[in-house]
């Protein structure tokens, strides 16, 4: 997945964490038509690596990836996520 933290963009893979100069919106444009989708203002995730999305306390949505990493999901992106997942 890709994440912006303190103005820096990082991507996380099986082999480690890397920083990129690209902005999240640029990555989102490049990844259009792939299994990647914006899940929050600061995160783009590979939906092929998604284990589940669950509601938690205080109406929060949490995505769990296959590696057990947990990411916050914004409700405003759920329609796109559902569309890409075909549900």
Kinemage of the C-alpha trace (Angstrom):
@kinemage 1
@onewidth
@group {chain A} dominant
@subgroup {mainchain}
@vectorlist {calphas} color= white
{ca unk a 1} P 0.000 0.000 0.000
{ca unk a 2} L 0.938 3.661 -0.319
{ca unk a 3} L 0.640 6.138 2.525
{ca unk a 4} L 1.363 9.815 3.082
{ca unk a 5} L 2.762 10.710 6.512
{ca unk a 6} L 3.932 14.209 7.421
{ca unk a 7} L 4.032 15.270 3.769
{ca unk a 8} L 6.129 12.277 2.667
{ca unk a 9} L 4.836 9.368 0.606
{ca unk a 10} L 5.866 5.815 1.420
{ca unk a 11} L 5.068 2.487 -0.142
{ca unk a 12} L 5.093 -0.792 1.694
{ca unk a 13} L 5.925 -4.128 0.093
{ca unk a 14} L 6.786 -7.636 1.235
{ca unk a 15} L 10.432 -6.587 1.023
{ca unk a 16} L 10.321 -3.363 3.003
{ca unk a 17} L 9.275 0.265 3.220
{ca unk a 18} L 10.345 2.794 0.610
{ca unk a 19} L 9.900 6.525 0.127
{ca unk a 20} L 8.807 8.035 -3.172
{ca unk a 21} L 8.755 11.615 -4.433
{ca unk a 22} L 5.354 11.018 -6.073
{ca unk a 23} L 2.236 12.500 -4.525
{ca unk a 24} L -0.674 10.255 -3.635
{ca unk a 25} L -2.946 11.776 -6.293
{ca unk a 26} L -0.255 11.089 -8.936
{ca unk a 27} L -0.010 7.475 -7.835
{ca unk a 28} L -3.782 7.182 -7.873
{ca unk a 29} L -3.839 8.363 -11.509
{ca unk a 30} L -1.064 5.942 -12.514
{ca unk a 31} L -2.779 3.040 -10.738
{ca unk a 32} L -6.211 3.669 -12.298
{ca unk a 33} L -7.608 0.459 -13.753
{ca unk a 34} L -5.577 -1.739 -11.390
{ca unk a 35} L -6.462 -3.460 -8.123
{ca unk a 36} L -5.270 -0.410 -6.164
{ca unk a 37} L -7.876 1.940 -4.683
{ca unk a 38} L -7.915 4.969 -2.431
{ca unk a 39} L -9.184 3.878 0.986
{ca unk a 40} L -8.599 7.143 2.859
{ca unk a 41} L -7.271 10.637 2.331
{ca unk a 42} L -3.752 9.395 3.072
{ca unk a 43} L -3.775 5.769 1.853
{ca unk a 44} L -4.031 3.750 -1.359
{ca unk a 45} L -4.220 -0.024 -0.893
{ca unk a 46} L -3.929 -3.062 -3.136
{ca unk a 47} L -7.362 -4.668 -2.892
{ca unk a 48} L -5.885 -8.024 -3.932
{ca unk a 49} L -4.070 -8.010 -0.584
{ca unk a 50} L -7.217 -7.157 1.385
{ca unk a 51} L -8.395 -9.751 3.880
{ca unk a 52} L -11.459 -7.882 5.168
{ca unk a 53} L -13.004 -4.519 6.059
{ca unk a 54} L -14.823 -4.379 9.379
{ca unk a 55} L -16.687 -1.799 11.368
{ca unk a 56} L -15.178 -1.118 14.761
{ca unk a 57} L -15.975 1.152 17.694
{ca unk a 58} L -17.076 4.705 17.023
{ca unk a 59} L -18.174 3.885 13.439
{ca unk a 60} L -14.586 3.393 12.286
{ca unk a 61} L -13.826 1.079 9.374
{ca unk a 62} L -10.613 -0.951 9.478
{ca unk a 63} L -9.133 -2.844 6.528
{ca unk a 64} L -6.985 -5.837 7.403
{ca unk a 65} L -4.469 -6.906 4.775
{ca unk a 66} L -3.260 -10.482 4.265
{ca unk a 67} L -0.111 -9.658 6.252
{ca unk a 68} L -2.389 -8.575 9.173
{ca unk a 69} L -1.553 -4.866 8.701
{ca unk a 70} L -4.565 -2.761 9.742
{ca unk a 71} L -5.472 0.433 7.858
{ca unk a 72} L -8.172 3.027 8.455
{ca unk a 73} L -10.849 3.214 5.748
{ca unk a 74} L -12.837 6.396 5.087
{ca unk a 75} L -16.529 5.860 4.411
{ca unk a 76} L -16.359 8.315 1.494
{ca unk a 77} L -14.247 5.779 -0.458
{ca unk a 78} L -16.440 2.725 0.215
{ca unk a 79} L -18.415 3.049 -3.043
{ca unk a 80} L -15.222 2.879 -5.114
{ca unk a 81} L -13.913 -0.015 -3.025
{ca unk a 82} L -17.189 -1.943 -3.439
{ca unk a 83} L -17.169 -1.246 -7.182
{ca unk a 84} L -13.603 -2.520 -7.599
{ca unk a 85} L -14.373 -5.592 -5.475
{ca unk a 86} L -17.569 -6.267 -7.436
{ca unk a 87} L -19.876 -6.217 -4.400
